[in-house]
């Protein structure tokens, strides 16, 4: 069954708001702004009686707004609150007060600054138990929290976006996005997104409150943090880290209240640390899926690992917990700001992208055996950078890229600097590495006995800034073909501006036609492990010094066929290099501007190389008229 999946990534959710006045009455259940101000669109001071905001009013929050004990602040769907920045800008719901945020998927409530800087977020203080005791003093604002009523009700939150929160107070104290001090289980929290902040997303200081459907993206500290014996439940959480330097996905500290974490998926394109437990802290976690982190589990103070249960067993420091995503990012479509979508994790069913959506690839997207990925004409995929950012089409899976000359598919980083891992396809065709060989990247499996294996089709694809370096011996390329069979169709592919090879064939029998390669730092076309397909109509352009070759061949010679190959250099360099026993049958070769034409790097047999019907001549320049017209690739060079 084929289905379309849209996974939304959030970069910003706050538009610039125009401030206008709204009058407020003094009745209970009044509608309007905060106490003490003459402009009721300005929220500050203290609310001592029930207040309901008006979603048609553009509110500002220049300073602290305090909802006092006995009062309730109600915020309807679609309300926008533009905040100031700094440590004195936050909303505090005092112990005994309530807040009801009644957003919807179509009209969430949005809070955050439009200016540069961060604010203090939403702070709720409850009467539930905490190891800090009764009437404890919070680390922020001297606020009072904590008691004995674990079923305490501080209101409800549904469909709330908090942007750019996390103001720094001092080295030991910070505001977060949503800070929950001893909040009780009678409080309802669901569908909350915390974006682009400088401190934690949600922090629990004791209490018993539960939360569900939480999305956290690109904070500088912890996505989820708890201490003081919190023992509620967190359900269906998705964390995305695309900015380096964050602290952790989960940080737990203090006495172990054994909270329950159910269905928690976190994805990083920048490494980092996933879970950290301090002191005696622990949790019962089921449905954990982590992708892209350098450290999975850190017991910061050598606390008891037995306090942490993951998927029904005591946590294992060696386990990466990299199974399929347990939370689908499409659950958070409602947080959409712009038309961006997340592509990451493992796909087990057929997926078709939507050309009207601009997708983000922050990490690894793996299409698993039996599934397919279809990418329509005109689709753009904005990638992160680094060795953990690539698309892998596993052995037994398929990709269908359906670009056209007027609407190619484009994959490229949004950053002007940095490269990504490109598109990796793994097939079941023969290779000298054998059956079920392990790729030099990602531990991926490829190779078999089916030379007509079909991994799908590619038409009109542009890959930019690819070729991430793994180590001295292993690199990603633009398009990497591991044991790909001749049933796979590859036509009209452009590789632009990468750090490693354009196309590299690791064995297999696949053919490719109409290939354009420009200004890579390594080889334009590379093959090894006995590739014996055909490459037709290739144009290579070298305008940057220091590249390796236009063609590099290595390993056993299975005599692939190269038809119509034109390469032009304005910076000299080396055109063709054959290593070991490698060779090819080349017709229609045209080279211009290279200092070295043929390099038999290991003194292999030049008789294995046939050019234009004769054994290759190391003294020939092969500088005849171009056999491929660069104008053929105007669909790529004009981008």
C-alpha positions in Angstrom: 0.0 0.0 0.0 1.4 3.4 -0.9 0.8 6.3 1.4 1.9 9.9 1.5 3.8 11.0 4.6 4.4 14.6 5.5 6.8 15.2 8.4 6.9 18.8 9.5 10.0 20.6 10.8 9.6 23.9 12.6 12.0 26.7 12.1 9.8 29.6 13.4 6.2 30.0 14.3 5.9 33.7 15.2 4.9 36.4 12.8 5.4 40.1 13.5 2.3 41.3 15.3 0.6 44.7 15.2 -0.4 45.9 18.6 -3.7 47.6 19.1 -5.8 48.4 22.2 -8.7 46.4 23.6 -10.8 47.5 26.5 -11.4 45.2 29.4 -14.2 45.1 32.0 -13.7 44.6 35.7 -16.2 41.7 35.8 -15.2 38.2 36.8 -14.4 36.2 33.7 -13.3 39.5 32.1 -11.9 39.6 28.6 -8.8 41.6 27.9 -5.3 42.3 29.0 -3.2 42.2 32.2 -3.7 44.1 35.4 -2.7 47.7 35.9 -2.1 48.8 32.3 -4.0 51.3 30.2 -3.6 49.3 27.1 -5.3 45.9 27.5 -3.3 44.4 24.7 -0.3 44.7 27.0 0.1 41.7 29.4 2.0 42.4 32.6 1.5 42.7 36.3 -0.8 40.5 38.3 -4.1 38.9 37.4 -6.3 38.5 40.5 -9.6 37.5 38.9 -10.5 35.3 36.0 -9.5 36.6 32.6 -10.1 35.4 29.1 -8.0 36.8 26.2 -9.3 37.7 22.8 -7.7 35.9 19.8 -8.3 38.9 17.6 -6.1 41.0 19.8 -2.3 41.1 19.2 -1.0 40.9 22.7 2.5 41.9 23.9 4.2 40.6 27.0 6.9 43.2 28.0 7.5 42.0 31.5 6.3 39.4 34.0 2.6 38.4 34.0 1.5 36.6 37.2 -1.8 34.7 37.5 -2.5 34.8 41.2 -4.0 32.1 43.5 -7.7 31.8 42.9 -7.6 33.4 39.4 -7.7 31.7 36.0 -6.1 32.9 32.7 -7.9 31.5 29.6 -6.2 31.8 26.3 -8.3 30.8 23.3 -7.3 29.1 20.0 -5.4 31.4 17.7 -4.1 33.8 20.3 -0.6 35.3 19.6 1.5 36.8 22.4 4.6 38.6 21.3 7.0 38.7 24.2 9.9 40.9 25.1 13.3 39.4 25.9 15.2 38.9 29.2 14.9 37.4 32.6 12.0 39.5 33.7 9.7 38.4 30.8 7.7 35.3 31.6 4.2 34.1 32.6 3.9 32.7 36.1 0.9 30.7 37.1 1.1 30.8 40.9 0.3 28.0 43.3 -3.5 28.0 43.5 -3.8 29.8 40.1 -4.8 28.2 36.8 -4.1 28.6 33.1 -6.3 27.1 30.3 -4.7 27.2 26.9 -7.3 26.1 24.4 -5.4 26.0 21.2 -6.3 23.7 18.3 -4.4 22.0 15.5 -5.7 24.6 13.1 -5.1 27.6 15.5 -2.5 26.9 18.1 -1.6 29.5 20.7 1.8 31.0 20.0 4.2 32.8 22.5 7.6 34.2 21.7 9.7 37.3 20.8 10.1 38.7 17.3 13.3 40.4 18.4 16.7 38.8 18.9 17.0 37.3 22.4 15.1 34.9 24.6 12.4 35.1 27.2 11.5 33.2 30.3 8.7 31.0 29.0 5.7 29.7 30.9 6.2 28.8 34.6 3.5 26.9 36.4 3.6 26.3 40.2 1.6 23.6 41.8 0.7 22.0 45.2 1.9 18.5 44.5 4.8 16.8 46.3 8.4 17.5 45.5 11.6 16.6 47.4 12.1 20.3 47.9 9.2 20.2 50.4 6.2 22.3 50.9 6.3 26.0 50.0 9.7 25.6 48.4 11.3 28.7 46.7 11.9 28.3 43.0 15.2 29.1 41.4 13.5 31.7 39.4 11.6 34.8 40.7 11.5 33.6 44.3 8.2 31.8 43.4 6.6 29.4 45.9 5.6 25.8 45.0 5.1 22.4 46.4 2.7 20.8 48.8 0.9 17.5 49.5 -1.9 17.4 46.8 -0.6 15.1 44.1 -3.9 15.5 42.2 -3.6 19.3 42.2 -5.1 21.0 39.1 -3.3 24.0 37.6 -5.5 24.0 34.5 -4.9 22.6 31.0 -2.7 23.2 28.0 -3.5 22.1 24.5 -1.8 23.2 21.2 0.8 25.6 22.4 4.0 26.8 20.7 6.7 28.4 22.7 9.5 30.0 20.7 12.9 31.3 21.7 12.6 30.7 25.4 15.2 30.0 28.1 16.5 33.2 29.5 19.7 33.0 31.6 19.5 34.2 35.2 22.9 33.1 36.5 25.3 30.1 36.1 23.0 28.0 38.2 19.5 29.2 37.3 17.7 29.6 34.0 14.2 29.8 32.7 13.0 27.1 30.3 10.3 26.9 27.7 7.7 25.2 30.0 8.7 25.0 33.6 6.6 22.8 35.9 7.1 23.2 39.6 5.3 20.5 41.6 2.4 20.5 39.2 -0.2 17.9 40.0 -1.8 15.1 37.9 -5.1 17.0 37.7 -3.4 19.3 35.2 -3.7 18.4 31.5 -0.8 19.0 29.1 -0.9 17.9 25.5 0.4 19.1 22.2 3.2 21.5 23.1 6.1 22.6 20.9 9.2 24.2 22.3 11.4 25.7 19.6 14.8 27.4 19.2 15.5 28.2 22.9 18.7 28.6 24.9 17.8 26.4 27.8 15.5 23.4 28.5 12.3 22.6 26.7 10.2 21.1 29.4 11.6 20.9 33.0 9.7 19.1 35.8 10.6 20.0 39.4 8.9 17.2 41.2 5.1 16.8 40.9 3.0 14.2 39.3 1.8 15.9 36.1 1.6 14.0 32.8 2.3 15.4 29.4 1.7 14.0 25.9 2.5 14.9 22.3 5.6 17.1 22.9 7.8 18.4 20.1 11.2 20.0 20.9 13.6 21.4 18.3 17.0 23.0 18.4 17.4 24.1 22.1 20.8 24.9 23.5 20.4 22.8 26.6 18.2 19.8 27.4 15.0 18.9 25.6 13.4 17.2 28.6 14.7 17.7 32.1 13.4 16.5 35.5 14.5 16.6 39.1 13.1 16.6 42.7 11.4 13.3 42.2 9.0 13.9 39.3 6.9 10.8 38.8 4.5 11.5 36.1 4.2 10.1 32.5 5.6 11.6 29.3 4.0 10.1 26.1 4.7 10.6 22.4 7.7 13.0 22.3 9.7 13.9 19.3 13.1 15.8 19.6 15.1 17.2 16.7 18.6 18.5 17.1 20.2 20.1 14.0 22.3 22.7 15.9 25.5 21.6 17.6 26.3 22.4 21.2 23.1 21.3 23.0 23.3 19.5 26.3 21.1 16.3 26.2 17.8 15.0 24.9 16.9 13.9 28.4 18.6 15.0 31.6 17.4 13.5 34.9 18.7 14.4 38.4 18.0 13.8 42.1 15.9 11.2 43.8 14.4 8.6 41.5 10.6 9.1 41.3 10.6 6.6 38.4 8.6 8.6 35.9 7.3 6.7 32.8 8.5 7.7 29.3 6.4 6.1 26.5 7.3 6.5 22.8 10.2 8.8 22.7 12.0 9.5 19.4 15.0 11.8 19.1 17.0 12.6 16.0 20.3 14.5 15.7 22.3 15.6 12.6 25.0 17.0 14.8 26.0 14.1 17.2 25.7 15.0 20.9 24.4 13.2 23.9 21.0 11.5 24.2 20.3 10.5 27.8 22.0 11.6 31.0 21.1 10.4 34.4 22.5 12.1 37.5 22.6 11.2 41.2 20.0 8.4 41.9 17.6 9.4 39.0 16.0 6.9 36.7 12.9 6.1 34.6 10.9 3.4 33.0 11.2 4.0 29.2 9.4 2.1 26.5 9.4 2.8 22.8 12.8 4.6 22.7 14.3 5.4 19.3 17.5 7.4 18.9 19.3 8.4 15.7 22.6 10.2 15.2 23.8 10.7 18.7 27.5 10.2 19.8 26.6 9.1 23.3 23.4 7.1 24.0 23.5 6.9 27.8 25.6 8.8 30.3 25.5 7.9 34.0 27.0 11.2 35.1 27.5 10.4 38.8 27.8 6.6 38.5 24.3 6.2 39.7 22.5 2.8 39.7 21.9 1.7 36.1 19.2 -0.6 37.6 17.0 2.5 38.1 16.6 2.8 34.4 14.4 0.4 32.5 14.4 0.6 28.7 12.0 -1.5 26.6 11.5 -3.9 29.5 15.1 -4.4 30.5 17.8 -2.7 32.6 19.4 -0.1 30.4 22.4 -1.1 28.4 25.3 1.4 28.0 26.3 -0.3 24.7 22.9 -0.2 23.0 22.3 2.6 20.6 18.5 2.2 20.8 18.4 2.9 17.0 15.2 1.1 16.1 12.4 2.5 13.9 11.0 5.8 15.0 8.3 5.3 17.6 6.8 8.8 17.1 5.9 10.0 13.6 6.9 13.6 13.1 3.7 14.1 11.1 1.9 14.2 14.4 3.3 17.7 14.7 2.0 19.1 11.4 0.1 21.6 13.4 3.4 23.3 14.4 4.0 24.1 10.7 5.6 27.5 10.1 6.3 27.8 6.4 6.1 24.6 4.4 8.9 22.5 5.8 8.9 18.8 6.5 11.2 16.4 8.3 12.6 13.3 6.6 14.5 11.1 9.0 14.5 7.6 10.5 13.5 4.3 8.9 10.6 3.9 6.4 9.0 0.5 6.3 6.0 1.3 4.0 5.9 3.0 0.6 6.3 6.8 0.9 5.5 9.5 -1.7 6.7 13.0 -1.1 4.7 16.1 -2.0 6.4 18.5 -4.4 4.7 21.5 -2.8 6.5 20.8 0.4 10.1 21.8 1.1 11.6 18.9 3.0 14.3 18.9 5.6 16.8 16.0 6.0 18.5 16.6 9.3 19.9 13.0 9.7 19.7 9.6 8.1 16.6 8.6 6.1 16.6 4.8 5.5 14.2 3.1 3.1 14.0 -0.4 4.3 13.7 -3.7 2.4 10.3 -3.9 0.8 9.5 -0.2 0.9 9.9 2.5 -1.7 10.4 6.2 -1.7 8.9 8.2 -4.6 10.0 11.8 -5.1 7.9 13.8 -7.6 9.2 16.4 -10.1 10.1 19.7 -8.5 10.7 18.4 -5.0 13.4 20.1 -2.9 15.1 18.4 0.0 17.2 20.7 2.2 19.8 18.7 4.0 21.9 19.1 7.1 25.6 18.6 6.9 28.0 15.9 8.2 28.5 12.2 8.0 25.2 11.3 9.6 23.1 13.1 6.9 22.2 10.9 3.9 19.5 8.9 2.2 20.0 5.1 2.2 18.0 2.9 -0.1 18.6 -0.5 1.5 19.0 -3.8 -0.3 15.5 -4.8 -1.4 14.1 -1.3 -1.2 13.5 1.1 -4.1 13.6 4.8 -4.9 11.7 6.6 -7.7 12.9 10.1 -8.5 10.5 11.5 -11.1 12.2 14.8 -11.9 11.8 16.5 -15.3 13.9 18.9 -17.3 11.8 21.8 -16.2 11.3 20.6 -12.7 14.3 18.5 -11.4 14.5 17.1 -7.9 17.1 19.0 -5.9 18.9 17.8 -2.8 21.3 20.2 -1.1 22.3 21.7 2.3 20.8 25.0 3.3 24.2 26.0 4.7 26.6 27.5 2.3 29.4 25.6 4.0 29.6 22.0 4.8 28.6 18.9 2.9 26.3 15.9 3.4 26.4 12.2 2.6 24.3 12.2 -0.6 22.2 9.3 -1.9 23.3 5.8 -1.2 21.7 2.9 -3.0 22.4 -0.8 -2.1 21.5 -3.6 -4.5 21.6 -7.3 -4.9 23.8 -7.5 -8.0 27.3 -9.1 -8.0 30.4 -7.4 -6.7 33.8 -8.7 -5.9 33.1 -7.9 -2.3 30.7 -10.9 -2.3 27.1 -11.4 -1.0 25.9 -9.3 1.9 29.1 -7.2 2.0 29.4 -4.4 4.4 29.7 -0.9 2.9 32.4 1.5 4.0 29.7 3.9 5.2 27.1 3.2 7.8 27.6 -0.5 8.1 25.1 -0.9 5.2 24.7 -4.3 3.5 24.8 -4.9 -0.2 25.6 -7.4 -3.0 24.2 -10.7 -4.1 23.7 -12.7 -7.3 20.8 -10.9 -9.1 22.5 -8.8 -11.8 19.1 -7.6 -13.0 18.1 -6.4 -9.6 15.9 -3.3 -9.7 16.4 -0.6 -7.1 14.1 1.8 -8.8 14.7 4.8 -11.2 16.2 8.2 -11.1 15.4 11.0 -13.6 16.5 14.6 -13.4 18.2 14.8 -10.0 20.6 17.5 -8.8 22.8 16.7 -5.8 24.8 19.6 -4.4 27.6 19.8 -1.8 27.9 16.1 -1.1 30.8 14.0 -0.1 31.2 14.0 3.6 34.5 12.7 5.0 34.3 9.8 7.5 38.0 8.9 7.9 41.1 8.7 5.7 39.8 5.6 3.9 36.0 6.1 3.8 33.9 8.9 2.4 30.4 9.5 1.2 29.8 10.6 -2.4 27.1 12.3 -4.3 25.5 9.2 -5.7 26.9 5.9 -4.3 25.9 2.7 -6.0 26.6 -0.5 -4.0 26.0 -3.7 -6.0 23.1 -2.0 -7.9 21.6 -4.1 -10.7 20.8 -3.4 -14.4 17.1 -3.3 -13.7 17.7 0.1 -12.1 17.3 3.2 -14.4 19.5 6.2 -13.9 19.2 9.2 -16.3 20.0 12.9 -16.1 21.9 13.3 -12.8 24.0 16.3 -11.9 26.5 16.4 -9.1 27.7 19.9 -8.1 30.3 21.2 -5.7 31.0 18.2 -3.5 34.1 17.2 -1.5 34.3 13.6 -2.7 33.3 11.6 -5.8 30.3 12.4 -8.0 29.2 8.9 -8.7 30.9 5.8 -7.3 30.1 2.3 -8.4 30.9 -0.5 -6.0 30.4 -3.5 -8.3 27.0 -4.1 -9.8 25.7 -3.9 -13.4 23.7 -0.7 -13.3 23.9 1.7 -16.3 23.7 5.5 -16.2 23.0 8.1 -18.9 23.3 11.9 -19.1 25.5 12.6 -16.1 26.9 16.1 -15.3 29.7 16.6 -12.7 31.1 20.0 -11.8 33.8 21.1 -9.4 34.2 18.2 -7.0 37.3 17.8 -4.8 37.8 14.2 -5.6 36.9 12.0 -8.6 34.0 12.9 -10.9 33.3 9.2 -11.8 34.8 6.3 -9.7 34.3 2.6 -9.8 35.7 -0.5 -8.1 34.7 -4.1 -7.1 34.1 -5.1 -10.7 31.4 -2.8 -11.9 30.5 -3.7 -15.5 27.7 -1.5 -16.5 27.6 1.3 -19.1 28.0 5.1 -18.6 26.7 7.2 -21.6 26.9 10.9 -22.3 28.9 12.3 -19.4 30.2 15.9 -19.1 32.8 16.8 -16.4 33.7 20.4 -15.7 36.8 21.3 -13.5 37.2 24.9 -12.6 38.7 24.5 -9.1 42.3 23.2 -8.6 43.1 20.2 -6.4 40.6 17.7 -7.6 41.7 14.1 -8.0 40.5 12.8 -11.5 37.8 12.9 -14.0 37.7 9.1 -13.9 39.2 6.8 -11.2 39.0 3.0 -11.7 40.2 0.4 -9.3 40.2 -3.3 -8.6 39.3 -6.2 -10.8 38.6 -5.3 -14.5 35.1 -6.3 -15.5 35.4 -4.0 -18.5 32.6 -1.4 -18.1 31.6 0.6 -21.1 32.0 4.4 -21.3 30.3 6.0 -24.3 30.7 9.8 -25.1 32.7 11.2 -22.2 33.7 14.9 -22.3 35.8 16.5 -19.6 37.1 20.0 -19.5 39.5 21.5 -17.1 40.6 25.2 -16.7 43.0 24.2 -13.8 45.0 21.3 -15.4 44.9 18.2 -13.2 44.6 14.5 -14.0 42.0 13.1 -16.4 42.0 9.3 -16.2 43.5 7.1 -13.5 43.4 3.3 -13.6 44.6 1.3 -10.5 45.3 -2.4 -10.0 43.9 -4.4 -12.9 41.1 -2.0 -13.7 40.2 -1.0 -17.3 37.3 0.0 -19.5 36.1 0.2 -23.1 35.8 4.0 -23.9 34.4 5.5 -27.1 33.8 9.1 -27.8 36.4 10.4 -25.4 37.1 14.2 -25.4 39.5 15.8 -22.9 40.6 19.4 -22.7 43.0 21.2 -20.4 44.4 18.4 -18.3 48.1 18.1 -17.4 48.0 14.3 -17.2 45.8 12.3 -19.5 46.2 8.7 -18.4 47.8 7.5 -15.2 48.3 3.8 -14.7 48.8 4.2 -11.0 49.9 0.6 -10.1 51.5 -0.2 -13.5 48.5 -2.3 -14.4 48.0 -3.6 -18.0 47.2 -0.7 -20.3 45.8 -3.3 -22.6 42.7 -3.4 -20.3 41.9 0.2 -21.4 40.5 0.6 -24.9 39.8 4.1 -26.2 38.1 4.8 -29.5 38.6 1.2 -30.6 42.3 0.9 -29.8 44.5 0.2 -26.8 44.9 3.4 -24.8 47.9 5.6 -25.8 49.5 7.4 -22.9 50.9 9.9 -25.3 47.6 10.9 -26.9 45.8 14.0 -25.6 42.3 12.8 -26.7 41.5 16.4 -27.3 39.1 16.1 -30.2 35.8 17.9 -30.5 33.5 17.6 -27.5 31.3 14.5 -27.8 28.8 15.7 -25.3 27.2 19.2 -25.5 27.2 21.0 -22.1 24.0 22.7 -23.1 22.3 19.3 -22.6 22.6 20.0 -18.9 21.2 23.5 -18.8 18.5 22.2 -16.6 21.1 21.7 -13.8 23.7 24.4 -14.5 21.0 27.1 -14.4 20.0 26.3 -10.8 
